[in-house]
């Protein structure tokens, strides 16, 4: 397996964040991180893209990572267009993953740019994106993941397409798109097949055009398509798109979209891929239509189409980039101050801290991060190894440091981030049980400058329960399942719903006890809100969570900072989290612990998997043949994943059955 392009190994150095021993992260995706770096021979700033990987990763996953990188470098190689981010090469000495190198775009994504340059000519950006896509299509390349976060703005103010991780070359069977790829609000209806079709073959030039129409909608409205659906799950959105629903023009609060532009968008969103325009026709339509017909008159937007997207008078062209980033950090501190004190946002920065109802230990100044990359990662956070030196006892303890995955340019979401972290600390801090990972406290000086505080816990060297079973195959799966039930029973007696129970959120202590952790989606019964509104793995979710908000229509209000009115949105979602949704998740987790097979593993299509769950189609007994899983266990777990929440048993009953079964086995053995 060979990579494509120049080998830059030994020539790239990743920059460190100001004042901290952390690599300077400028972007993050579902499975990748992007860092700011320096191309040493040229002293040029570059972007360094790497997949997240640790020493504990499954070798099959590492092979898949390399396969994806080979595919991306293949698709990206030799692309030369003003509106496509150039590919500089790759290097193999920056981490466990091979790194792909591209020029550094200081202005960030088009989404970030438009937030701070509201008077920019949006039509011009759309034309540039369309021309970049036209270039790709002329070379028989399907982008596969066109969205606002995958369009950068270069130093000249021009749009450039980036991220070719899901791109494919038409007719090249060696490099294939990953299954179920892309950002759901931008995905065409044909990408949600209702059978076991090969999703890779469904990505076409026309699916790119559908995404282009969605991108135009977001660039004109500053609203993610279908965002008005609020807490509806991605799978609910898939079903509605499949049924013919499209974004509403009512989302255009600032009345930027003209009738002509709306017609072009609707043409891109046609249900029949053959009815959509080509990239060439899209460019012809929009580039040949005067701006006043596509973009409603606004004296701030009266900019010549032939010029690059305009820059504010506060342009950073004469400002040192390091100083510019520091000013962004001040804004992050500004949000934190408001959350800590409950006051209006001020311009003065404040040292980070988290405001929780019950006091907990502040470990600031006592925690040292160990050298090296993260040892584990989740959907929103990275876990590092470190040392806590207790000033009271002088004792040193090996710890895990949980840091929310943040980047300097994501300050639009800082307020929500701190609020969510506050909730996680609040829930976790009140828990004390042998089957719940202890929460030691927080530290304000471990992460990069201006980042949220770190959550500190003991380090579990066994990793999560599936890792533990892989290197301890003789461990009693029944005892592990009982331990998880005990932890869940404790949470429910404390009126706490976990909300995201899955194998990776169950660690194993040195003594072999399962420990529930990651309370990012937990809530306290009677209180609204949870740390993250993004849904977890579909296989562990109850039907009522996947089909969430079917009968509620909401219009999410945005405040002056562009932040969603989260309390109302979260109230609706958090009320859906119940002890019964935890029980459903427990049943699927126990099944995987017993058998090593994930729920519905035999259905590769995630959309189809979600439909099976919401329709109440049961897991198939014949697919889970394991000596560790008896028919008695199966019958008990099947009650847990019943479609009707009322049928699901309480955790007390589950635990008593499992303990009785374990005792009977012990009696027979003796």
C-alpha positions as CSV (number, residue, x, y, z in Angstrom):
1,X,0.0,0.0,0.0
2,X,1.7,3.2,-1.2
3,X,0.8,6.8,-0.7
4,X,0.6,9.3,-3.5
5,X,2.4,12.6,-3.9
6,X,5.6,14.0,-2.5
7,X,7.1,12.4,0.6
8,X,7.6,15.3,3.1
9,X,8.7,13.1,6.0
10,X,11.1,15.0,8.2
11,X,10.2,18.4,6.7
12,X,7.0,19.1,8.7
13,X,6.8,20.4,12.3
14,X,3.5,20.7,14.1
15,X,3.1,24.0,15.9
16,X,2.3,24.2,19.6
17,X,-0.5,26.2,21.1
18,X,0.5,29.5,22.8
19,X,2.0,28.9,26.2
20,X,1.0,25.2,26.4
21,X,2.7,21.9,25.4
22,X,-0.2,21.0,23.0
23,X,-0.3,20.6,19.3
24,X,-2.1,23.5,17.7
25,X,-5.4,22.1,16.5
26,X,-7.2,24.1,13.9
27,X,-9.9,21.7,12.9
28,X,-11.6,18.5,13.8
29,X,-13.9,16.0,12.1
30,X,-15.7,12.7,12.8
31,X,-12.4,10.8,12.8
32,X,-9.7,13.3,11.9
33,X,-7.9,16.2,13.5
34,X,-6.2,19.1,11.6
35,X,-3.2,20.9,13.1
36,X,-1.3,24.0,12.2
37,X,2.3,23.2,11.2
38,X,5.4,24.5,9.5
39,X,7.0,23.2,6.3
40,X,10.5,23.7,7.5
41,X,12.5,24.0,4.2
42,X,10.1,26.8,3.1
43,X,9.2,28.2,6.5
44,X,5.6,28.1,5.3
45,X,2.5,27.5,7.4
46,X,0.7,24.3,6.5
47,X,-2.3,22.3,7.6
48,X,-1.6,18.8,8.9
49,X,-4.5,16.3,8.7
50,X,-4.3,13.0,10.6
51,X,-6.7,10.3,11.6
52,X,-7.2,9.7,15.3
53,X,-5.4,6.6,16.4
54,X,-3.9,5.1,19.5
55,X,-1.7,2.2,20.3
56,X,-4.7,0.3,21.6
57,X,-6.6,0.5,18.3
58,X,-7.7,-2.7,16.5
59,X,-5.1,-3.5,13.8
60,X,-8.0,-3.8,11.4
61,X,-8.9,-0.2,12.1
62,X,-5.4,1.0,11.5
63,X,-5.3,-0.8,8.2
64,X,-8.6,0.8,7.3
65,X,-7.2,4.2,8.2
66,X,-4.2,3.7,5.9
67,X,-6.6,2.5,3.1
68,X,-8.6,5.7,3.5
69,X,-5.5,7.9,3.4
70,X,-4.2,6.2,0.3
71,X,-7.6,6.8,-1.3
72,X,-7.7,10.4,-0.3
73,X,-4.1,11.1,-1.5
74,X,-5.0,9.4,-4.8
75,X,-8.1,11.5,-5.4
76,X,-6.4,14.7,-4.3
77,X,-3.2,14.2,-6.3
78,X,-2.6,16.4,-9.3
79,X,-5.6,18.6,-8.6
80,X,-4.7,22.2,-9.7
81,X,-7.5,24.8,-9.6
82,X,-7.9,28.1,-7.8
83,X,-11.0,26.8,-6.0
84,X,-9.5,23.5,-4.8
85,X,-7.1,23.3,-1.9
86,X,-3.7,22.2,-3.1
87,X,-2.2,18.9,-1.9
88,X,1.4,19.3,-0.9
89,X,2.3,15.7,0.1
90,X,2.4,13.3,3.0
91,X,4.6,12.5,5.9
92,X,4.9,9.5,8.2
93,X,6.7,10.7,11.3
94,X,4.1,12.9,13.0
95,X,2.0,10.2,14.7
96,X,0.5,6.8,14.4
97,X,-1.4,8.0,11.3
98,X,0.1,9.1,8.1
99,X,-0.4,12.9,7.7
100,X,-1.6,14.7,4.6
101,X,-0.2,18.2,4.1
102,X,-1.9,21.2,2.5
103,X,-1.5,25.0,2.7
104,X,-2.8,26.7,5.8
105,X,-5.8,29.0,5.3
106,X,-5.8,31.6,8.0
107,X,-9.4,32.7,7.3
108,X,-10.8,29.3,8.2
109,X,-13.9,27.7,6.7
110,X,-16.4,29.7,4.7
111,X,-18.9,29.1,7.6
112,X,-16.5,30.8,10.0
113,X,-15.6,33.5,7.6
114,X,-19.2,34.5,7.0
115,X,-19.8,34.7,10.7
116,X,-17.3,37.4,11.0
117,X,-17.7,39.0,7.6
118,X,-21.5,39.3,7.2
119,X,-21.2,41.8,4.4
120,X,-19.2,39.3,2.2
121,X,-20.6,38.6,-1.3
122,X,-22.2,35.2,-0.7
123,X,-23.1,34.7,-4.4
124,X,-19.5,35.1,-5.3
125,X,-18.5,32.3,-2.9
126,X,-21.2,30.0,-4.3
127,X,-19.9,30.6,-7.8
128,X,-16.4,29.8,-6.7
129,X,-17.5,26.6,-5.0
130,X,-19.5,25.6,-8.1
131,X,-16.4,26.2,-10.3
132,X,-14.3,24.1,-8.0
133,X,-16.9,21.3,-8.2
134,X,-17.1,21.7,-12.0
135,X,-13.3,21.1,-12.1
136,X,-13.6,18.0,-10.0
137,X,-16.4,16.6,-12.1
138,X,-14.5,17.3,-15.3
139,X,-11.8,15.0,-13.9
140,X,-14.4,12.3,-13.0
141,X,-14.0,12.9,-9.3
142,X,-17.0,12.9,-6.9
143,X,-16.3,14.9,-3.8
144,X,-18.7,12.9,-1.6
145,X,-18.8,15.3,1.4
146,X,-19.5,18.8,0.2
147,X,-20.6,21.0,3.1
148,X,-19.8,24.4,4.6
149,X,-17.1,23.0,6.8
150,X,-15.3,21.5,3.8
151,X,-14.9,24.9,2.0
152,X,-12.0,27.0,3.1
153,X,-11.2,30.7,2.4
154,X,-7.7,31.4,1.4
155,X,-5.7,34.6,2.1
156,X,-7.0,36.2,-1.0
157,X,-10.6,35.7,0.1
158,X,-11.4,32.9,-2.4
159,X,-13.3,29.7,-1.7
160,X,-11.4,26.4,-1.9
161,X,-12.8,22.9,-1.7
162,X,-11.1,20.6,0.8
163,X,-11.3,17.3,2.5
164,X,-11.2,14.5,-0.1
165,X,-11.5,11.7,2.5
166,X,-14.8,10.5,1.0
167,X,-14.0,11.4,-2.7
168,X,-13.8,8.7,-5.3
169,X,-12.7,8.6,-8.9
170,X,-15.4,7.3,-11.2
171,X,-14.5,3.9,-12.7
172,X,-11.6,3.3,-10.3
173,X,-12.7,0.2,-8.2
174,X,-9.5,0.2,-6.1
175,X,-10.5,3.4,-4.2
176,X,-14.0,3.2,-2.8
177,X,-16.0,5.5,-0.6
178,X,-16.6,4.4,3.0
179,X,-20.1,3.1,3.8
180,X,-22.6,5.7,5.0
181,X,-20.4,8.7,4.5
182,X,-21.2,12.4,4.7
183,X,-23.1,15.1,6.7
184,X,-26.7,14.0,6.9
185,X,-28.4,17.4,6.1
186,X,-26.4,17.6,2.9
187,X,-27.0,14.0,1.7
188,X,-29.3,13.3,-1.2
189,X,-32.3,10.9,-0.7
190,X,-30.8,8.2,-2.9
191,X,-28.0,7.8,-0.3
192,X,-30.5,6.4,2.2
193,X,-31.4,3.1,0.5
194,X,-34.1,1.0,2.1
195,X,-32.4,-2.2,1.2
196,X,-28.8,-3.6,1.4
197,X,-27.7,-1.6,-1.7
198,X,-24.0,-0.8,-1.9
199,X,-24.0,2.8,-0.7
200,X,-20.6,3.4,-2.4
201,X,-22.2,3.0,-5.8
202,X,-25.0,5.5,-4.9
203,X,-22.6,8.5,-4.6
204,X,-22.6,10.2,-8.0
205,X,-22.0,13.6,-9.6
206,X,-25.7,14.3,-9.0
207,X,-25.4,13.7,-5.2
208,X,-22.7,16.3,-5.2
209,X,-25.1,18.7,-6.9
210,X,-27.7,18.1,-4.3
211,X,-25.1,19.0,-1.6
212,X,-24.2,22.1,-3.6
213,X,-27.8,23.3,-3.4
214,X,-27.7,22.7,0.4
215,X,-24.4,24.6,0.7
216,X,-25.9,27.6,-1.2
217,X,-28.9,27.5,1.2
218,X,-26.6,27.6,4.3
219,X,-24.4,30.3,2.8
220,X,-27.3,32.6,2.1
221,X,-29.2,31.9,5.4
222,X,-26.4,31.1,7.9
223,X,-28.6,28.1,8.8
224,X,-27.7,24.4,8.5
225,X,-30.4,22.7,6.3
226,X,-33.2,21.2,8.5
227,X,-31.8,23.0,11.6
228,X,-35.3,24.2,12.3
229,X,-36.1,20.5,13.2
230,X,-34.1,21.1,16.3
231,X,-33.8,17.9,18.2
232,X,-35.0,15.5,15.5
233,X,-32.4,12.8,15.0
234,X,-30.3,12.4,11.9
235,X,-32.3,9.3,11.1
236,X,-35.6,11.2,11.3
237,X,-34.1,13.7,8.9
238,X,-33.1,10.9,6.6
239,X,-36.7,9.6,6.6
240,X,-38.2,13.0,5.9
241,X,-35.7,13.7,3.0
242,X,-36.6,10.3,1.6
243,X,-40.2,11.3,1.8
244,X,-39.6,14.5,-0.2
245,X,-39.1,17.1,2.5
246,X,-36.6,19.9,1.8
247,X,-35.5,23.1,3.6
248,X,-38.1,25.8,4.1
249,X,-37.6,29.2,2.6
250,X,-38.9,30.6,6.0
251,X,-35.4,29.9,7.3
252,X,-34.2,32.9,5.3
253,X,-34.8,35.3,8.2
254,X,-32.7,38.0,6.6
255,X,-34.5,37.6,3.2
256,X,-31.3,37.1,1.2
257,X,-32.7,34.5,-1.2
258,X,-34.4,35.8,-4.4
259,X,-37.0,33.8,-6.4
260,X,-34.3,33.0,-9.0
261,X,-31.9,31.6,-6.5
262,X,-34.6,29.6,-4.8
263,X,-35.5,28.0,-8.1
264,X,-31.9,27.0,-8.6
265,X,-31.6,25.5,-5.2
266,X,-34.8,23.5,-5.7
267,X,-33.5,22.2,-9.0
268,X,-30.5,20.9,-7.1
269,X,-32.7,19.2,-4.6
270,X,-34.8,17.2,-7.2
271,X,-35.6,13.7,-5.9
272,X,-34.6,12.2,-9.3
273,X,-30.8,12.6,-9.6
274,X,-31.2,12.8,-13.4
275,X,-33.3,15.9,-13.0
276,X,-30.6,17.9,-11.2
277,X,-28.5,20.3,-13.2
278,X,-24.8,19.5,-13.9
279,X,-22.1,21.6,-12.3
280,X,-21.6,23.3,-15.7
281,X,-25.2,24.2,-15.9
282,X,-25.3,25.5,-12.3
283,X,-22.3,27.7,-13.0
284,X,-24.0,29.0,-16.2
285,X,-27.2,29.7,-14.4
286,X,-25.7,31.6,-11.4
287,X,-22.8,33.2,-13.1
288,X,-25.0,34.5,-15.9
289,X,-27.7,35.9,-13.6
290,X,-27.1,39.4,-12.2
291,X,-26.5,39.5,-8.5
292,X,-29.6,41.6,-7.9
293,X,-31.8,38.7,-9.2
294,X,-30.1,36.0,-7.1
295,X,-29.3,37.9,-4.0
296,X,-31.9,40.4,-2.8
297,X,-30.7,44.1,-2.7
298,X,-28.7,45.1,0.3
299,X,-26.3,48.0,0.2
300,X,-23.8,46.1,2.3
301,X,-23.8,43.4,-0.3
302,X,-23.4,45.6,-3.4
303,X,-20.1,44.1,-4.5
304,X,-18.8,43.5,-8.0
305,X,-19.0,39.8,-8.8
306,X,-15.7,39.9,-10.5
307,X,-13.8,40.8,-7.3
308,X,-12.9,38.3,-4.6
309,X,-15.1,38.1,-1.5
310,X,-14.7,41.4,0.3
311,X,-12.8,41.8,3.5
312,X,-13.9,44.0,6.3
313,X,-12.1,47.2,7.2
314,X,-10.9,45.3,10.2
315,X,-9.0,42.9,7.9
316,X,-6.1,41.0,9.5
317,X,-3.9,41.6,6.5
318,X,-1.6,43.8,8.5
319,X,-2.0,41.9,11.8
320,X,0.3,39.2,13.1
321,X,-1.6,35.9,12.9
322,X,-0.5,34.8,16.3
323,X,-1.9,38.0,17.8
324,X,-5.1,37.4,15.9
325,X,-5.5,34.0,17.4
326,X,-4.9,35.4,20.9
327,X,-7.8,37.8,20.4
328,X,-10.0,34.8,19.6
329,X,-8.9,33.2,22.8
330,X,-10.1,36.3,24.7
331,X,-13.6,35.8,23.3
332,X,-13.5,32.2,24.6
333,X,-12.6,33.6,28.1
334,X,-15.4,36.1,27.7
335,X,-18.0,33.4,27.2
336,X,-16.7,31.6,30.2
337,X,-17.0,34.6,32.5
338,X,-20.7,34.9,31.7
339,X,-21.3,31.3,32.5
340,X,-19.4,31.4,35.7
341,X,-21.1,34.5,37.1
342,X,-24.4,34.5,35.3
343,X,-23.7,38.1,34.1
344,X,-23.8,39.6,30.7
345,X,-20.8,38.9,28.4
346,X,-18.1,41.4,29.0
347,X,-14.9,42.1,27.1
348,X,-12.6,41.3,30.0
349,X,-11.1,37.8,30.0
350,X,-11.4,35.6,33.0
351,X,-9.6,32.4,34.1
352,X,-11.6,29.3,33.2
353,X,-13.6,27.5,35.8
354,X,-16.8,25.5,36.0
355,X,-19.8,26.5,38.1
356,X,-21.5,23.4,39.6
357,X,-24.0,23.2,42.4
358,X,-22.1,20.8,44.6
359,X,-18.4,21.7,45.4
360,X,-15.8,19.5,43.9
361,X,-12.1,19.4,43.9
362,X,-10.2,22.0,41.9
363,X,-6.9,20.3,40.8
364,X,-5.5,23.3,39.0
365,X,-1.7,23.4,39.4
366,X,-1.6,19.8,40.6
367,X,-2.0,17.9,37.3
368,X,0.8,17.2,34.8
369,X,0.0,15.8,31.3
370,X,2.4,13.0,30.3
371,X,4.2,13.4,27.0
372,X,2.6,11.9,23.9
373,X,-0.7,11.8,22.1
374,X,-4.0,10.9,23.5
375,X,-4.5,7.4,24.7
376,X,-8.2,7.2,23.9
377,X,-10.9,9.3,22.2
378,X,-14.6,9.7,21.9
379,X,-17.1,11.6,19.9
380,X,-16.3,15.0,21.5
381,X,-13.2,14.5,23.7
382,X,-9.7,13.1,23.8
383,X,-8.2,11.3,26.8
384,X,-4.6,11.8,27.9
385,X,-2.5,10.2,30.5
386,X,-1.2,12.3,33.4
387,X,-0.1,12.5,37.0
388,X,-2.0,14.1,39.9
389,X,0.2,15.2,42.8
390,X,-2.0,15.5,45.9
391,X,-0.7,18.5,47.9
392,X,-2.4,17.2,51.1
393,X,-0.7,13.8,51.1
394,X,2.2,14.2,48.7
395,X,1.0,11.1,46.9
396,X,1.2,10.9,43.1
397,X,-1.7,9.2,41.2
398,X,-1.8,8.1,37.6
399,X,-4.8,9.8,36.0
400,X,-6.9,10.1,32.9
401,X,-7.4,13.7,31.6
402,X,-10.5,14.3,29.6
403,X,-10.4,17.3,27.3
404,X,-13.2,18.4,25.1
405,X,-12.0,18.5,21.5
406,X,-11.9,22.1,20.6
407,X,-10.3,24.3,18.0
408,X,-9.4,28.0,18.1
409,X,-11.9,28.9,15.4
410,X,-14.9,27.3,17.0
411,X,-15.8,30.2,19.3
412,X,-19.4,30.3,18.0
413,X,-20.0,27.3,20.2
414,X,-18.0,28.2,23.2
415,X,-20.9,29.2,25.4
416,X,-22.8,26.0,24.8
417,X,-19.6,24.0,25.3
418,X,-19.0,25.5,28.8
419,X,-22.6,25.0,29.7
420,X,-22.5,21.4,28.7
421,X,-19.3,20.7,30.6
422,X,-20.9,22.3,33.6
423,X,-23.7,19.7,33.4
424,X,-21.4,16.7,33.0
425,X,-19.3,17.8,36.0
426,X,-22.5,18.4,38.0
427,X,-23.9,14.9,37.3
428,X,-20.6,13.1,37.8
429,X,-19.6,14.9,40.9
430,X,-22.5,13.6,43.0
431,X,-21.8,9.9,42.2
432,X,-20.0,7.4,44.4
433,X,-20.3,3.7,43.6
434,X,-18.0,0.7,43.0
435,X,-19.3,0.4,39.5
436,X,-19.1,4.1,38.5
437,X,-15.7,5.6,37.6
438,X,-14.8,8.2,40.3
439,X,-14.6,11.8,39.4
440,X,-11.6,13.4,41.0
441,X,-12.1,17.0,39.9
442,X,-11.2,19.6,37.3
443,X,-8.1,21.3,36.2
444,X,-8.0,24.7,34.5
445,X,-4.3,24.6,33.3
446,X,-4.0,21.4,31.4
447,X,-5.6,22.2,28.0
448,X,-4.6,24.7,25.4
449,X,-5.0,28.4,26.2
450,X,-8.7,29.4,26.6
451,X,-10.0,25.8,26.3
452,X,-12.5,24.3,28.7
453,X,-11.3,22.8,32.0
454,X,-10.2,19.2,32.0
455,X,-12.1,16.5,33.8
456,X,-9.8,14.3,35.9
457,X,-10.4,10.6,36.7
458,X,-8.3,7.6,37.7
459,X,-6.6,5.9,34.8
460,X,-8.0,2.4,33.9
461,X,-5.2,0.6,32.1
462,X,-7.6,-2.2,31.0
463,X,-9.4,0.2,28.7
464,X,-13.1,-0.3,27.9
465,X,-14.9,-3.6,28.4
466,X,-14.3,-4.8,24.8
467,X,-10.6,-4.1,25.0
468,X,-10.5,-5.9,28.3
469,X,-12.2,-9.0,26.9
470,X,-9.9,-9.0,23.9
471,X,-6.8,-9.5,26.1
472,X,-8.6,-11.3,29.0
473,X,-10.8,-13.8,27.1
474,X,-11.3,-16.0,30.1
475,X,-13.0,-13.2,32.1
476,X,-16.5,-13.9,33.3
477,X,-18.8,-12.1,31.0
478,X,-21.7,-12.7,33.4
479,X,-19.9,-10.9,36.2
480,X,-19.2,-8.0,33.9
481,X,-22.9,-7.8,32.9
482,X,-23.9,-7.9,36.5
483,X,-21.4,-5.2,37.4
484,X,-22.8,-2.9,34.7
485,X,-26.4,-3.6,36.0
486,X,-25.2,-2.6,39.5
487,X,-23.8,0.6,38.2
488,X,-26.9,1.4,36.3
489,X,-29.1,0.5,39.3
490,X,-27.1,3.0,41.4
491,X,-27.6,5.7,38.9
492,X,-31.3,5.2,38.8
493,X,-31.6,5.3,42.6
494,X,-29.8,8.7,42.4
495,X,-32.4,9.8,39.8
496,X,-29.6,10.0,37.2
497,X,-30.1,8.7,33.6
498,X,-26.9,7.8,31.8
499,X,-28.2,8.5,28.3
500,X,-25.3,7.1,26.4
501,X,-24.6,3.6,27.6
502,X,-22.4,1.6,25.3
503,X,-19.3,-0.6,25.6
504,X,-16.8,2.2,25.1
505,X,-18.4,4.0,28.0
506,X,-17.7,1.1,30.3
507,X,-14.1,0.9,31.6
508,X,-12.7,-2.0,33.6
509,X,-10.7,-1.4,36.8
510,X,-7.5,-3.2,37.7
511,X,-9.6,-5.6,39.8
512,X,-11.8,-6.5,36.8
513,X,-14.9,-4.4,37.9
514,X,-16.8,-2.6,35.2
515,X,-17.0,1.2,35.7
516,X,-19.6,3.3,34.0
517,X,-18.3,6.7,32.8
518,X,-18.8,9.5,30.3
519,X,-21.8,11.4,31.6
520,X,-21.9,13.8,28.7
521,X,-25.4,12.9,27.8
522,X,-26.7,12.2,31.3
523,X,-29.4,14.1,33.0
524,X,-30.9,14.4,36.4
525,X,-34.5,13.5,36.5
526,X,-36.6,16.6,37.0
527,X,-33.9,18.9,35.5
528,X,-33.6,19.6,31.9
529,X,-30.5,19.6,29.7
530,X,-27.6,17.3,28.9
531,X,-24.1,17.7,27.8
532,X,-24.4,16.8,24.1
533,X,-27.4,16.8,21.8
534,X,-25.7,14.7,19.2
535,X,-27.0,11.1,19.1
536,X,-24.7,8.2,19.8
537,X,-24.4,4.9,18.0
538,X,-27.8,3.9,16.6
539,X,-27.5,0.3,17.6
540,X,-27.6,1.2,21.3
541,X,-30.5,3.6,21.1
542,X,-34.1,3.0,21.9
543,X,-36.7,3.4,19.1
544,X,-38.2,6.4,20.8
545,X,-34.8,8.2,20.6
546,X,-34.2,7.4,17.0
547,X,-37.6,8.6,15.9
548,X,-37.4,11.6,18.2
549,X,-39.7,14.6,17.9
550,X,-42.0,13.1,15.3
551,X,-45.0,15.1,16.6
552,X,-43.3,18.3,17.6
553,X,-42.4,21.2,15.3
554,X,-40.2,23.9,16.7
555,X,-38.5,26.9,15.3
556,X,-35.1,27.3,17.1
557,X,-34.5,31.0,18.0
558,X,-31.0,32.3,17.7
559,X,-29.6,34.9,20.1
560,X,-27.5,37.9,19.0
561,X,-24.3,35.8,19.1
562,X,-25.9,33.2,16.7
563,X,-26.4,30.6,19.4
564,X,-29.4,28.4,19.5
565,X,-31.9,28.8,22.3
566,X,-30.6,25.5,23.8
567,X,-32.7,25.4,27.0
568,X,-35.9,24.9,25.1
569,X,-34.4,22.5,22.6
570,X,-32.7,20.5,25.3
571,X,-35.8,20.3,27.5
572,X,-37.7,18.5,24.7
573,X,-34.9,16.1,24.1
574,X,-33.9,15.4,27.7
575,X,-37.5,14.5,28.5
576,X,-37.1,11.7,26.1
577,X,-34.2,10.2,28.0
578,X,-35.7,7.9,30.7
579,X,-34.7,4.9,32.8
580,X,-36.3,2.8,30.0
581,X,-34.0,4.2,27.3
582,X,-31.1,3.2,29.6
583,X,-32.6,-0.3,29.9
584,X,-32.8,-0.7,26.2
585,X,-29.1,0.3,25.9
586,X,-28.2,-2.0,28.7
587,X,-29.8,-5.0,26.9
588,X,-27.8,-4.3,23.7
589,X,-24.5,-3.7,25.7
590,X,-25.0,-6.9,27.6
591,X,-25.6,-8.8,24.4
592,X,-22.3,-7.5,23.0
593,X,-20.4,-8.4,26.2
594,X,-21.7,-11.9,26.0
595,X,-21.2,-12.5,22.3
596,X,-18.6,-9.9,21.1
597,X,-21.0,-8.9,18.3
598,X,-22.6,-5.4,18.3
599,X,-26.4,-4.9,17.9
600,X,-27.6,-5.4,14.4
601,X,-24.0,-5.9,13.2
602,X,-25.4,-7.9,10.3
603,X,-27.0,-4.7,8.8
604,X,-24.2,-2.5,7.3
605,X,-26.5,0.3,6.2
606,X,-27.1,2.6,9.2
607,X,-30.3,4.1,7.8
608,X,-31.7,0.6,7.3
609,X,-30.6,-0.3,10.8
610,X,-32.4,2.7,12.2
611,X,-35.6,1.7,10.4
612,X,-35.4,-1.9,11.8
613,X,-35.1,-0.5,15.3
614,X,-37.9,2.1,15.0
615,X,-40.2,-0.5,13.4
616,X,-39.6,-2.8,16.4
617,X,-37.8,-5.6,14.4
618,X,-36.1,-7.8,17.0
619,X,-32.5,-8.8,16.9
620,X,-32.1,-12.3,15.4
621,X,-31.1,-15.0,17.8
622,X,-29.4,-17.0,15.1
623,X,-26.9,-14.2,14.5
624,X,-25.6,-14.4,18.1
625,X,-24.2,-17.9,18.7
626,X,-21.9,-17.8,21.6
627,X,-21.1,-20.3,24.4
628,X,-21.4,-17.4,26.9
629,X,-25.0,-16.6,25.9
630,X,-27.7,-19.0,27.1
631,X,-31.3,-19.0,26.1
632,X,-32.2,-17.7,29.5
633,X,-29.9,-14.7,29.0
634,X,-31.4,-14.1,25.6
635,X,-35.0,-14.1,26.9
636,X,-34.1,-11.6,29.6
637,X,-32.2,-9.3,27.2
638,X,-35.0,-9.5,24.6
639,X,-37.3,-7.9,27.2
640,X,-34.8,-5.0,27.5
641,X,-35.0,-4.1,23.8
642,X,-38.7,-4.3,23.5
643,X,-40.1,-1.5,21.3
644,X,-42.7,-0.6,24.0
645,X,-40.9,1.1,26.9
646,X,-43.5,-0.1,29.3
647,X,-42.6,-3.8,28.6
648,X,-38.9,-3.2,29.5
649,X,-38.0,-4.4,33.0
650,X,-36.6,-2.3,35.7
651,X,-32.9,-2.7,36.5
652,X,-33.7,-4.2,39.9
653,X,-35.5,-7.2,38.2
654,X,-32.7,-7.6,35.7
655,X,-30.1,-7.7,38.4
656,X,-32.0,-10.1,40.6
657,X,-32.4,-12.5,37.6
658,X,-28.7,-12.3,36.7
659,X,-27.5,-12.8,40.3
660,X,-29.8,-15.8,40.8
661,X,-28.4,-17.3,37.6
662,X,-24.9,-16.7,38.7
663,X,-25.5,-18.2,42.1
664,X,-27.0,-21.3,40.5
665,X,-23.9,-21.7,38.4
666,X,-21.7,-21.3,41.4
667,X,-23.7,-23.9,43.3
668,X,-23.4,-26.4,40.5
669,X,-19.6,-25.8,40.3
670,X,-19.2,-26.4,44.0
